[in-house]
Amino acid sequence: MALPAEDIRPGEEAMCGMLERSLYGTRDAAYNWTETYTKVLCESLGFEKGASSPCTFYHPQRQLKTVLHGDDFFTEGTPKELKQLDKDLKEHFEMKTETLGPDAESGEVREVRFLNLVLTFLEKRKQSRTRFNLLGLGSYRFPVNPRIGFRVLVVSF
């Protein structure tokens, strides 16, 4: 990488710089990012790496399921655990988050964008099940405890 003009000293015109971080688009940026978030999730936060894909993670004690694509995290869990995960991740990364859910007073939103898709929260109580309609992906159903609820945390870096 060429040095900026203001950093070149007389006699050092042939010098180059060495990156201390990966830049978006460089050859090893994706690999370095994968290593970084895997280390944070597994070693610092107690997640287990998924067997089906290197981009899936599960936290057995906190019942959190996370899928990553590039620099977008999609995590499902209870409101309490998602708030804690948000706090934990902010200790390691600069990021913004949105929580998909029914409670606007607590900052939850009914619609977010993830991977150029619009995710819409549709709450339908039927035998203690909540339904999230992931537009473009059909419906995604999972059992929930009606007293606790279930939410999705979307993280972008």
C-alpha positions, 0 to 999 in steps of 0.5 A: 500500500502506498503511503499518503503524500503527507507521510513520505519523508525525504529519502523514503519515497520508495517505502510502502505501508503495511496494513494493521487492519483489513480493508474492505475489498482486500484479499484477506479481509473476509478471512480476517473478519471470519476469524475475528467474529468467530473468536469473539463469539466462541471464546469470549461469549460462549457460543458454539460453532454450527456443524452445518455452516461456519456462519451459524452459532448457538449459545446453549445456556442462553438459547441464542441462535445466530446466523452471519452473512458478511457483517450482518448478524441475525440472532433470535432469542428472548428480549432479555438475552438479546439485550445482553448480547447487544451489550456484549457485542458492543464491547468488541465492535462498533455496530448498530442494532435493531430488535424485531418485535411487537413492543415499540415502547421498548424500542422494538420495530415491526420491520427491519432490513436484512440482506436486502430483504424486509423482515416483518413481525406478525404476531399471531398467538395460536397454541403458544406459537409466534410467527415471523414472516420473513418476506422473500423467505416465506414464514418461519415458525417456532414455539415460544413461551407466551410470557417471555416472548421471542425476538430477533436482533439484527446487527450491522457493522 
